[in-house]
Amino acid sequence: MEKNKLIDKLENFILNYWSGKEKLWKAFWLIGIVGRIFVAFFIVIFSLIGKSIGLTWSVAILSVLFVLIYIIWAFVSIWRCAFNTQNNNWGYVARIFISMDLFVGIYQAINVLKNNSLTN
């Protein structure tokens, strides 16, 4: 019974952000900033463990998939929650930030793939 409540809360949490029902400050700061710090920390720890046991490519592939899923969810959430604020200008700022962040991320991904330095 407790597992079902926890799963329901997690599902509601994910879906509320995805569908744009949360306030912008929560989506931007909690999901976009703090969440990405936690994801980065998790990836570093996961990569160190993977390197120590010799699973660099497996860890790299899983890390990339995890980051992509999280970033897509975070960006869509922030985009859809952008105007859930008292001042709509913050919504435009958030959308510009997300757009710029997306372009920088694509540029970095291209450079990583070009240099084949995913696990170096």
C-alpha positions in Angstrom: 0.0 0.0 0.0 2.8 2.4 0.8 4.5 1.7 -2.5 1.4 2.7 -4.4 1.2 6.0 -2.6 4.9 6.7 -3.3 4.5 5.8 -6.9 1.3 7.9 -7.2 3.1 10.9 -5.6 6.1 10.5 -8.0 3.8 10.2 -11.0 1.8 13.3 -10.0 5.1 15.2 -9.4 6.4 14.3 -12.9 3.1 14.9 -14.7 2.3 18.2 -13.0 5.6 19.6 -14.2 5.3 18.0 -17.6 1.8 19.4 -18.2 2.8 22.9 -17.0 0.7 23.0 -13.8 3.5 24.1 -11.4 4.8 27.6 -10.7 7.6 28.8 -12.9 10.0 29.4 -10.0 9.6 25.8 -8.9 10.1 24.5 -12.4 13.1 26.7 -13.1 15.0 26.6 -9.8 14.1 23.2 -8.5 13.9 21.2 -11.7 16.1 23.2 -14.0 18.9 24.2 -11.6 19.0 22.1 -8.4 17.8 19.0 -10.3 20.6 19.3 -12.9 23.2 19.6 -10.1 21.9 16.4 -8.6 21.9 14.7 -12.0 25.5 15.9 -12.6 26.6 14.6 -9.2 24.9 11.2 -9.9 26.6 10.9 -13.3 30.0 11.7 -11.8 29.6 9.1 -9.1 28.1 6.6 -11.6 31.0 7.2 -14.0 33.7 6.8 -11.3 32.1 3.5 -10.2 31.9 2.4 -13.9 35.5 3.2 -14.6 36.7 1.4 -11.5 35.0 -1.8 -12.7 35.8 -1.4 -16.3 32.4 -0.5 -17.7 33.2 2.8 -19.3 31.1 2.5 -22.4 28.1 1.0 -20.6 28.2 3.7 -18.1 28.6 6.4 -20.7 25.6 5.1 -22.7 23.4 4.8 -19.6 24.5 8.3 -18.4 23.7 9.9 -21.8 20.3 8.3 -21.8 19.5 9.3 -18.3 20.7 12.9 -18.9 18.7 13.1 -22.1 15.5 11.9 -20.5 16.0 14.3 -17.6 16.9 17.3 -19.7 13.9 16.8 -22.0 11.6 16.5 -19.1 13.1 19.6 -17.4 13.1 21.7 -20.5 9.5 20.8 -21.5 8.4 21.4 -17.9 10.0 24.8 -17.7 8.7 25.8 -21.1 5.1 24.8 -20.2 5.3 26.4 -16.7 6.8 29.6 -18.1 3.7 31.8 -17.7 2.7 30.4 -14.3 4.0 33.6 -12.7 2.7 37.0 -11.7 4.9 38.8 -14.2 4.8 37.2 -17.7 8.2 38.7 -18.5 9.8 36.0 -16.4 8.1 33.5 -18.7 9.8 35.0 -21.7 13.1 35.1 -19.8 12.7 31.4 -18.9 11.9 30.4 -22.5 14.9 32.4 -23.8 17.2 30.7 -21.2 15.9 27.3 -22.1 16.4 28.0 -25.9 19.9 29.2 -25.3 20.6 26.2 -23.0 19.3 23.8 -25.7 21.6 25.3 -28.4 24.6 25.2 -26.1 23.8 21.6 -25.2 23.5 20.6 -28.9 26.8 22.4 -29.7 28.6 20.6 -26.8 27.1 17.2 -27.9 28.3 17.7 -31.4 31.8 18.6 -30.1 31.9 15.5 -27.9 30.8 13.2 -30.7 33.2 14.9 -33.1 36.2 14.4 -30.7 35.0 11.0 -29.6 35.8 12.0 -26.0 32.7 10.6 -24.3 34.7 8.5 -21.8 38.1 10.3 -21.7 
